[in-house]
Amino acid sequence: MLENRFFRKSLVVSPLGGLRIACDVSNGVGVLTHRRVLPHFTLVFVTEGTGTYWDEAGREYDIVPGDSILVCPGVEHWYGPAKGKTWNETFVVFEGPIFDLWREREAIDSAKPVRHLEPHDYWQTRIREAVGDDHGDDPHQMVQEVIRLQQLLADIEHVSREHAEADVVWLEKAQQAIVETGDPKRATRQMGISYESFRKRFKRLSGQPPGRYARRAVMEQACNLLHDNERSLREIAEELGFCDEYHFSKQFSKTIGWSPKEYRVRTAARDVSA
């Protein structure tokens, strides 16, 4: 059953802008109508459950606890848990010229709608503090609210950049471990984490499962080896860990689109013409 706990609604905002509505939702189902477009900004912070975010630019993200979603005005979007499932979220709806300016100057990056924030309890409290108490029509309190909301956005941006830098380092190590071991599960043991955690983080950062990356990495090695015409397909298959030439050729064709022999012919012709 859908439950709302923390709730605040403002009928009046300052000339600079401000909060329209803020709410905690338990057992929520996200956006029920696909391709929704809103005239205001919406910040969603998921605390429990998993789901998906999608928008008109073709961006699609797997959402996990700790993910924040910032939807800008006029952007066609959808988000929510899987069909038949629910999640818990805190959302804040705000609007105004000051936030439009943030977007215009790219301080709000609509191309990066999903940011991961940890620890969850801290950020949920941080969002509630930014929302504050009902200000009625007190001009001073309305301005303070705008300042708090801007500081919240700035803090999210700062932390997400730090996380992004750490994610780049982690992904490089993960990719190197996969190349060195030739197997994602062996790579996870090398990095000292569970395979499920490794798989989810790798997919979130690279856009592909670790197994697919591993196959692609092996095929890139195969492409390099195929440039040496003195080496037989059997020798290359053995070096790359395939049980025989047939399985190597089948996997190469599936990944690259040409058989190993076709690849050799095409690259040889290209080298000659060059």
C-alpha positions as CSV (number, residue, x, y, z in Angstrom):
1,M,0.0,0.0,0.0
2,L,1.3,3.5,-0.9
3,E,2.3,5.4,2.2
4,N,3.2,9.1,2.5
5,R,5.1,10.2,5.6
6,F,7.1,13.5,5.4
7,F,5.1,16.0,3.4
8,R,5.3,19.7,2.6
9,K,3.5,21.8,0.0
10,S,4.0,25.5,-0.8
11,L,1.3,27.7,-2.4
12,V,3.6,30.7,-2.6
13,V,7.2,30.9,-3.9
14,S,9.6,33.8,-4.0
15,P,10.3,35.7,-7.3
16,L,13.5,33.7,-7.5
17,G,11.7,30.5,-7.2
18,G,11.3,27.8,-4.5
19,L,9.7,24.6,-3.4
20,R,6.3,23.4,-4.6
21,I,6.0,20.0,-3.0
22,A,8.2,17.6,-1.0
23,C,7.2,14.1,0.1
24,D,8.5,10.7,1.4
25,V,6.8,7.8,-0.4
26,S,6.9,4.2,0.8
27,N,5.9,1.4,-1.5
28,G,5.7,3.8,-4.4
29,V,5.4,2.9,-8.0
30,G,7.1,5.8,-9.6
31,V,5.6,7.5,-12.7
32,L,2.5,5.6,-13.9
33,T,2.3,7.4,-17.2
34,H,5.1,6.8,-19.7
35,R,6.6,9.9,-21.4
36,R,5.6,12.4,-18.8
37,V,6.6,16.1,-19.3
38,L,6.6,18.5,-16.4
39,P,6.9,22.3,-16.2
40,H,9.2,22.2,-13.1
41,F,12.3,20.5,-11.7
42,T,11.9,17.2,-9.8
43,L,14.6,15.6,-7.6
44,V,13.9,12.0,-6.7
45,F,16.0,10.1,-4.1
46,V,15.5,6.4,-4.0
47,T,16.1,4.8,-0.5
48,E,14.8,1.2,-1.0
49,G,14.1,-0.9,-4.1
50,T,15.4,-0.9,-7.6
51,G,14.0,0.2,-11.0
52,T,14.7,2.2,-14.1
53,Y,14.9,5.8,-15.4
54,W,14.4,6.6,-19.0
55,D,14.1,9.9,-20.9
56,E,13.6,11.3,-24.4
57,A,17.4,11.5,-25.2
58,G,17.5,7.7,-24.9
59,R,19.3,7.7,-21.6
60,E,18.4,4.7,-19.5
61,Y,19.7,3.8,-16.1
62,D,19.2,1.0,-13.7
63,I,18.2,2.7,-10.4
64,V,19.4,1.3,-7.1
65,P,19.1,2.7,-3.5
66,G,21.2,5.8,-3.1
67,D,20.5,7.0,-6.7
68,S,19.1,10.5,-7.2
69,I,17.2,11.5,-10.3
70,L,17.0,15.2,-11.3
71,V,14.4,15.8,-14.0
72,C,14.4,19.2,-15.7
73,P,11.3,21.0,-17.1
74,G,10.2,20.0,-20.5
75,V,12.1,16.7,-20.5
76,E,10.0,13.7,-21.5
77,H,10.8,11.0,-19.0
78,W,9.7,7.9,-17.0
79,Y,11.0,6.3,-13.9
80,G,9.9,3.6,-11.4
81,P,10.4,0.1,-10.1
82,A,9.8,-3.0,-12.2
83,K,6.2,-4.0,-12.9
84,G,4.5,-5.4,-9.8
85,K,7.3,-4.0,-7.6
86,T,7.5,-0.9,-5.4
87,W,10.3,1.3,-4.0
88,N,10.8,4.0,-1.3
89,E,11.7,7.5,-2.4
90,T,11.9,11.1,-1.3
91,F,11.0,13.6,-3.9
92,V,11.2,17.4,-4.1
93,V,9.5,19.6,-6.8
94,F,10.8,23.1,-7.2
95,E,10.8,25.9,-9.8
96,G,11.8,29.4,-10.6
97,P,14.1,31.7,-12.6
98,I,17.2,31.0,-10.4
99,F,17.0,27.3,-11.2
100,D,16.4,28.0,-14.8
101,L,19.6,30.0,-14.8
102,W,21.5,27.1,-13.1
103,R,20.3,25.0,-16.0
104,E,21.2,27.6,-18.7
105,R,24.7,27.9,-17.3
106,E,24.9,24.1,-17.1
107,A,25.3,24.1,-13.3
108,I,22.4,21.7,-13.6
109,D,23.4,19.1,-16.2
110,S,20.3,17.6,-17.8
111,A,22.6,15.2,-19.6
112,K,23.5,13.5,-16.3
113,P,20.1,13.0,-14.6
114,V,21.2,10.2,-12.3
115,R,23.8,10.6,-9.5
116,H,24.6,8.2,-6.7
117,L,24.7,9.5,-3.2
118,E,25.9,7.7,0.0
119,P,25.2,7.2,2.8
120,H,21.4,7.0,2.2
121,D,20.3,8.2,5.7
122,Y,22.5,11.3,5.5
123,W,21.2,12.4,2.1
124,Q,17.6,11.8,3.0
125,T,18.1,14.0,6.1
126,R,20.0,16.5,4.0
127,I,17.1,16.8,1.5
128,R,14.6,17.3,4.4
129,E,16.8,20.0,5.9
130,A,16.9,21.8,2.5
131,V,13.1,21.7,2.3
132,G,12.7,23.1,5.8
133,D,9.5,24.0,7.5
134,D,6.4,25.8,6.1
135,H,7.2,29.4,5.6
136,G,3.8,30.7,4.8
137,D,4.3,34.0,2.9
138,D,7.3,35.2,4.9
139,P,9.7,36.8,2.3
140,H,12.8,36.2,4.5
141,Q,11.9,32.5,4.9
142,M,11.2,32.1,1.2
143,V,14.6,33.5,0.3
144,Q,16.3,31.2,2.9
145,E,14.5,28.2,1.3
146,V,15.8,29.1,-2.2
147,I,19.3,29.3,-0.7
148,R,19.0,25.9,0.9
149,L,17.8,24.3,-2.3
150,Q,20.7,25.8,-4.3
151,Q,23.1,24.6,-1.6
152,L,21.6,21.1,-1.9
153,L,22.1,21.0,-5.6
154,A,25.7,22.3,-5.3
155,D,26.5,19.6,-2.7
156,I,25.0,16.9,-4.9
157,E,27.1,18.1,-7.8
158,H,30.3,18.3,-5.7
159,V,29.8,14.8,-4.3
160,S,28.9,13.3,-7.6
161,R,32.1,14.6,-9.2
162,E,34.1,13.0,-6.4
163,H,32.3,9.8,-7.0
164,A,32.8,10.1,-10.7
165,E,36.6,10.4,-10.3
166,A,36.6,7.3,-8.0
167,D,34.4,5.4,-10.4
168,V,36.9,6.1,-13.3
169,V,39.7,4.7,-11.2
170,W,37.7,1.6,-10.2
171,L,36.5,0.9,-13.7
172,E,40.1,1.0,-15.1
173,K,41.2,-1.4,-12.4
174,A,38.2,-3.7,-13.1
175,Q,38.9,-3.7,-16.8
176,Q,42.5,-4.4,-16.3
177,A,41.7,-7.3,-13.9
178,I,39.3,-8.8,-16.5
179,V,42.0,-8.6,-19.2
180,E,44.6,-10.1,-17.0
181,T,42.5,-13.0,-15.7
182,G,40.3,-13.5,-18.8
183,D,37.3,-14.1,-16.6
184,P,35.1,-11.7,-14.7
185,K,34.6,-14.0,-11.7
186,R,38.3,-14.4,-11.3
187,A,38.6,-10.6,-11.6
188,T,36.2,-10.1,-8.7
189,R,38.3,-12.3,-6.5
190,Q,41.4,-10.3,-7.4
191,M,39.5,-7.1,-6.5
192,G,38.2,-8.6,-3.2
193,I,34.4,-8.0,-3.8
194,S,31.4,-10.2,-4.5
195,Y,30.6,-11.0,-8.1
196,E,27.1,-9.5,-7.9
197,S,28.5,-6.2,-6.5
198,F,31.2,-6.2,-9.2
199,R,28.7,-7.0,-12.0
200,K,26.2,-4.2,-11.0
201,R,28.9,-1.5,-10.6
202,F,30.7,-2.5,-13.8
203,K,27.5,-2.4,-15.8
204,R,26.5,1.0,-14.3
205,L,29.8,2.5,-15.1
206,S,30.6,1.0,-18.5
207,G,27.1,0.4,-19.9
208,Q,27.8,-3.3,-20.5
209,P,28.0,-6.5,-18.4
210,P,31.5,-7.6,-17.4
211,G,31.0,-10.8,-19.4
212,R,30.4,-8.9,-22.6
213,Y,33.5,-6.7,-21.9
214,A,35.6,-9.8,-21.3
215,R,34.5,-11.4,-24.6
216,R,35.2,-8.1,-26.5
217,A,38.6,-7.9,-24.9
218,V,39.5,-11.4,-26.0
219,M,38.3,-10.6,-29.5
220,E,40.5,-7.5,-29.6
221,Q,43.5,-9.7,-28.7
222,A,42.4,-12.1,-31.5
223,C,42.3,-9.2,-34.0
224,N,45.9,-8.3,-33.1
225,L,47.1,-11.9,-33.4
226,L,45.3,-12.4,-36.7
227,H,47.5,-9.7,-38.3
228,D,50.4,-12.3,-38.1
229,N,49.6,-14.5,-41.1
230,E,52.3,-17.0,-39.9
231,R,50.1,-18.0,-37.0
232,S,47.4,-20.6,-37.6
233,L,43.8,-20.2,-36.3
234,R,44.4,-23.3,-34.1
235,E,47.5,-21.7,-32.5
236,I,45.6,-18.4,-31.9
237,A,42.6,-20.3,-30.4
238,E,44.8,-22.2,-28.0
239,E,46.6,-19.0,-26.9
240,L,43.3,-17.3,-26.1
241,G,42.0,-20.3,-24.1
242,F,39.5,-21.8,-26.6
243,C,39.1,-25.5,-26.6
244,D,39.4,-25.7,-30.4
245,E,39.5,-23.6,-33.6
246,Y,35.7,-24.1,-34.2
247,H,34.6,-22.5,-31.0
248,F,37.1,-19.6,-31.5
249,S,35.8,-18.9,-35.0
250,K,32.2,-19.1,-33.9
251,Q,32.8,-16.6,-31.0
252,F,34.9,-14.3,-33.3
253,S,32.2,-14.2,-36.0
254,K,29.5,-13.5,-33.4
255,T,31.4,-10.6,-31.8
256,I,33.2,-9.0,-34.8
257,G,30.7,-9.8,-37.6
258,W,33.3,-11.6,-39.8
259,S,35.0,-15.0,-39.5
260,P,38.7,-14.9,-38.6
261,K,39.6,-15.8,-42.2
262,E,37.4,-13.0,-43.6
263,Y,39.0,-10.6,-41.1
264,R,42.4,-11.5,-42.3
265,V,41.5,-11.1,-45.9
266,R,39.9,-7.7,-45.3
267,T,42.6,-6.3,-43.1
268,A,45.3,-7.5,-45.5
269,A,43.5,-5.8,-48.4
270,R,43.2,-2.6,-46.4
271,D,46.9,-2.7,-45.5
272,V,47.9,-3.1,-49.2
273,S,45.7,-0.2,-50.3
274,A,47.1,2.0,-47.6
